[in-house]
Amino acid sequence: MPSSSELLAADCVSRTYPIPGRRRERRLVHAVRDVDLAIARGSAVGLVGESGSGKTTLARMLIGLETPTAGRVLLRGEPVGRGWVRASEVQMVFQDPYTSLDPRQSAVETLDEVQRVRFDRTAAERGRRTAELLEAVGLGRQEAEALPGALSGGQRQRAAIARALAVEPELLILDEAVSALDVSVQGQIVNLLNDLRSELSLTYLLISHDLAVVRQMVDTVVVMYRGRVVEQGPIDAVLDRPQHPYTRRLRAAVPEAGKALGGRMAPAEPRNEGCVFHHRCELAGADCDREPALAPVGPNHLARCWRTGERTAPAEHQPTRSHTT
């Protein structure tokens, strides 16, 4: 059970959805299954996995936009209910800043409005704070007074980060927040987020499929596959010495944009017993008909695999298909 000393935690959280069909044949999709996650103050945690792995569903439960089917979410040890949004403590930065910003408001107007709603400040105090936020995210005054449609993708993302910071939250959830940006701009935003974390003692939850970005930003990484945590631990341990075959596949896919994992795609509804990765694993054997526990494989390093430490040919040489996941 997560410690109440953690800022935000998931305690054996699950989320299922019914598959449309005739009533007698109705089945469930397990989007998230029995996930424990603890986010300490000042830490940066990464959630990684391909599309459909349950990352965003878990994040939505953490901020109260989804209700767990089982388990609970804890904020400072206290259970969080449905519809919970404590903006002063948690803010989310989304992948597409254009759709998350008001197209009729400039960054200056947005930052002023946030402060009027959240704080009892005079116009002069709001103006000073707005200038501080714009400087913190590296957004010039001219750009800050323009509407979002007149800004580049990187400038819009800086405005979105400034808006999130204006609430003065403890935790920022970054949902693929840099994946839509050009590589050069992506690097600028990653450096900005790292600087802000240090300067403001922020806590980050980074959701991403890009391990290169994750390596630059987080202390701890959690690897999800079909709703299950299959590996987690310190970022260097997990990426340099991955113990689960799925993590090795993800790592091997990093150098080439759009490169898919080898083997056929996972079914929409994984089987209910055995290892969730069994159908795609080159190491699968008879014992994989039983699901392994998430067990220690090193200091603070856990993996869910009967074949921990085993591998066939290096993951980099596994066959792949050209497919964007």
C-alpha positions in Angstrom: 0.0 0.0 0.0 1.4 3.4 -0.9 2.8 5.5 1.9 0.7 8.5 3.0 3.9 10.6 2.9 3.8 10.5 -0.9 2.3 13.5 -2.7 0.1 11.4 -5.0 -0.4 7.6 -5.1 -2.4 4.9 -6.8 -3.3 2.0 -4.5 -4.0 -1.2 -6.6 -6.0 0.9 -9.1 -7.9 -0.8 -11.9 -10.2 0.5 -14.7 -12.4 -1.6 -16.9 -14.7 -0.7 -19.8 -17.5 -2.8 -21.4 -17.1 -3.9 -25.0 -20.3 -3.0 -26.9 -22.3 -6.1 -27.9 -25.3 -8.1 -27.0 -26.0 -8.3 -23.3 -25.2 -12.0 -22.9 -21.9 -11.6 -24.8 -20.8 -8.4 -23.1 -17.1 -8.5 -22.1 -14.7 -6.1 -20.4 -11.5 -4.4 -21.5 -9.0 -4.1 -18.7 -7.5 -0.6 -19.5 -5.6 -0.5 -16.1 -5.0 -3.5 -13.9 -3.9 -3.5 -10.3 -1.5 -0.6 -10.6 0.5 0.7 -7.6 2.2 4.0 -8.1 3.8 6.5 -5.7 4.9 10.0 -6.6 7.1 11.7 -4.0 7.4 15.5 -3.7 10.1 16.9 -5.9 10.5 13.7 -8.0 9.9 13.1 -11.7 8.2 9.8 -12.7 7.8 8.6 -16.2 5.0 6.4 -17.5 6.0 4.8 -20.8 4.4 2.3 -23.2 2.9 2.1 -26.6 -0.6 3.3 -27.5 -3.2 1.4 -25.5 -1.0 0.5 -22.6 -3.1 2.4 -20.1 -0.9 5.5 -19.4 -3.4 8.2 -20.0 -6.3 6.3 -18.4 -4.1 6.0 -15.2 -3.3 9.7 -15.3 -7.0 10.6 -15.7 -7.8 8.5 -12.6 -5.0 10.3 -10.7 -6.6 13.7 -11.3 -10.2 12.5 -10.8 -11.4 12.6 -14.4 -12.0 8.8 -14.3 -13.2 6.7 -11.4 -11.3 3.5 -10.6 -13.3 0.4 -11.0 -11.2 -1.0 -8.1 -8.6 0.5 -5.8 -8.1 4.1 -4.9 -6.1 7.3 -5.5 -4.5 9.0 -2.6 -3.4 12.7 -2.2 -1.1 13.0 0.8 -2.6 9.8 2.1 -6.3 10.9 1.7 -8.6 9.2 -0.8 -9.6 11.2 -3.9 -13.1 11.0 -5.2 -14.7 11.4 -8.6 -14.7 14.8 -10.1 -11.8 15.9 -7.9 -9.8 18.7 -9.5 -7.6 20.6 -7.1 -6.1 23.0 -9.5 -3.8 24.5 -6.9 -2.1 21.2 -6.4 -2.2 19.4 -9.8 -2.0 20.8 -13.4 -1.9 19.0 -16.7 0.0 20.0 -19.8 -1.3 18.3 -22.9 0.2 17.2 -26.2 -1.5 19.7 -28.4 -1.3 23.2 -26.8 -3.4 24.8 -29.6 -6.6 22.8 -28.6 -5.9 23.3 -24.9 -5.5 27.1 -25.1 -8.4 29.6 -25.6 -8.0 30.7 -29.3 -9.5 34.1 -28.3 -7.1 34.9 -25.5 -3.5 35.9 -25.6 -1.1 34.3 -23.0 -1.1 37.6 -21.1 -4.9 37.6 -20.9 -4.9 33.9 -19.9 -2.3 34.4 -17.1 -4.2 37.4 -15.8 -7.5 35.5 -15.7 -6.0 32.5 -13.9 -4.7 34.8 -11.2 -8.0 36.7 -10.8 -9.8 33.3 -10.3 -7.3 31.7 -8.0 -5.7 34.5 -6.0 -6.7 37.8 -4.3 -4.2 40.1 -6.1 -4.4 43.6 -7.4 -3.9 44.4 -11.1 -0.3 45.5 -10.4 0.5 42.3 -8.5 -1.0 40.2 -11.4 1.0 42.1 -13.9 4.2 41.5 -12.0 3.5 37.8 -11.7 2.6 37.5 -15.4 5.9 39.1 -16.3 7.7 36.6 -14.0 5.9 33.6 -15.6 6.7 34.8 -19.1 10.3 35.2 -18.3 10.4 31.8 -16.6 9.1 30.0 -19.8 11.1 32.2 -22.2 8.2 33.8 -23.9 8.7 37.3 -25.2 6.1 40.1 -24.6 5.2 40.4 -28.3 4.4 36.7 -28.5 2.6 36.7 -25.2 0.2 39.4 -26.4 -0.6 37.5 -29.6 -3.4 35.0 -30.0 -2.4 31.3 -30.0 -3.1 31.0 -33.8 -0.2 33.4 -34.5 2.3 31.4 -32.4 4.6 28.5 -33.3 4.1 25.1 -31.7 6.9 25.7 -29.3 5.6 29.1 -28.3 2.1 27.7 -27.7 3.6 25.0 -25.5 5.5 27.6 -23.5 2.2 29.5 -23.0 0.5 26.3 -21.9 3.3 25.7 -19.4 3.1 29.3 -18.1 -0.7 28.9 -17.6 -0.2 25.7 -15.6 2.5 27.3 -13.5 0.2 30.4 -12.8 -1.9 28.2 -10.5 1.3 27.4 -8.5 0.7 23.7 -8.4 2.9 21.1 -6.7 2.5 18.5 -9.5 2.6 18.9 -13.2 1.3 16.0 -15.3 2.9 16.2 -18.8 0.8 14.1 -21.2 3.0 13.7 -24.4 3.8 17.4 -23.9 6.7 17.6 -26.3 5.9 14.7 -28.8 4.2 17.0 -31.3 7.1 19.5 -31.5 10.1 19.6 -33.9 13.2 17.9 -32.4 15.0 21.3 -31.9 12.0 22.8 -30.2 11.5 19.7 -28.2 15.0 20.0 -26.8 14.3 23.6 -25.7 11.1 22.6 -23.9 12.7 19.7 -22.2 15.5 21.9 -20.9 12.9 24.5 -19.8 11.0 21.9 -17.9 14.1 20.6 -16.2 15.2 24.1 -15.2 11.7 24.9 -13.8 11.7 21.7 -11.8 14.9 22.7 -10.1 13.9 26.4 -9.6 10.4 25.8 -8.4 10.7 22.4 -6.7 8.1 20.9 -9.0 7.0 17.3 -9.1 6.5 15.8 -12.6 4.5 12.8 -14.0 5.7 12.5 -17.6 3.5 10.3 -19.9 5.4 9.4 -23.1 6.2 6.7 -25.6 9.6 8.4 -26.3 12.3 6.9 -24.1 14.9 9.4 -25.3 12.8 12.3 -23.8 12.0 10.2 -20.7 15.7 9.6 -20.0 16.4 13.3 -20.0 13.6 14.2 -17.6 12.8 11.6 -15.0 14.3 9.8 -12.0 12.0 6.8 -12.0 10.3 5.1 -14.9 7.2 2.8 -15.0 6.7 0.6 -18.0 3.1 -0.3 -18.8 1.7 -2.9 -21.2 -2.0 -3.6 -21.6 -2.8 -2.0 -18.3 -0.2 -3.8 -16.3 3.1 -2.5 -14.9 5.7 -4.9 -16.3 8.8 -3.1 -15.1 9.7 -0.1 -13.0 12.7 1.4 -11.3 15.5 4.0 -11.6 15.7 5.4 -15.1 19.3 4.3 -15.7 18.7 0.8 -14.4 15.5 0.2 -16.4 16.9 1.6 -19.7 20.5 0.4 -19.5 19.7 -3.0 -17.9 16.0 -3.8 -18.9 14.8 -7.0 -17.4 11.5 -7.4 -19.2 11.3 -8.3 -23.0 8.8 -5.6 -23.6 11.1 -2.9 -22.1 13.9 -4.2 -24.4 11.6 -3.9 -27.4 10.7 -0.3 -26.5 14.4 0.6 -26.1 15.2 -0.9 -29.4 12.5 1.2 -31.1 14.0 4.5 -30.0 16.5 5.3 -32.8 14.1 5.1 -35.7 11.0 7.3 -35.7 7.8 5.3 -36.4 9.5 2.0 -35.8 7.1 -0.7 -34.5 7.7 -3.5 -32.0 8.3 -6.9 -33.5 5.6 -9.5 -33.7 1.9 -9.1 -34.2 0.0 -6.4 -32.4 -1.6 -7.2 -29.1 -5.3 -8.1 -29.2 -7.9 -5.5 -28.0 -8.8 -7.8 -25.1 -5.8 -9.7 -23.7 -6.4 -13.1 -22.2 -7.3 -13.1 -18.5 -4.7 -15.5 -17.3 -1.0 -15.8 -17.7 1.6 -13.1 -18.7 0.0 -10.2 -20.6 3.0 -10.1 -23.0 3.0 -13.9 -23.7 1.6 -13.6 -27.2 4.4 -11.3 -28.4 7.4 -12.6 -26.4 10.3 -14.5 -28.0 11.1 -16.1 -24.6 7.5 -17.4 -23.8 7.3 -20.9 -22.4 4.9 -23.2 -20.6 5.3 -21.4 -17.3 4.1 -18.1 -18.9 0.5 -19.5 -18.7 0.8 -18.2 -15.1 1.1 -14.5 -14.5 4.3 -13.6 -12.7 4.5 -11.1 -9.8 6.2 -7.8 -10.0 9.4 -8.9 -8.3 12.7 -7.3 -7.3 15.5 -7.6 -9.9 17.8 -5.0 -8.4 17.9 -2.0 -6.0 14.4 -0.4 -6.3 14.1 -2.2 -9.6 11.0 -4.5 -10.3 10.0 -6.6 -13.3 7.0 -8.9 -14.0 8.6 -11.8 -15.9 9.4 -15.5 -15.4 12.5 -15.1 -17.6 14.1 -12.2 -15.8 17.6 -11.7 -17.1 17.2 -14.1 -20.1 17.3 -12.9 -23.7 17.7 -14.3 -27.2 19.4 -12.2 -29.8 19.9 -8.5 -28.8 16.6 -6.6 -29.0 18.1 -4.3 -31.6 18.1 -7.2 -34.1 14.6 -8.4 -33.5 12.4 -8.3 -36.7 10.1 -5.4 -37.0 7.4 -4.1 -39.3 7.0 -0.6 -40.6 4.1 0.6 -38.5 3.4 3.6 -36.4 2.1 2.6 -32.9 
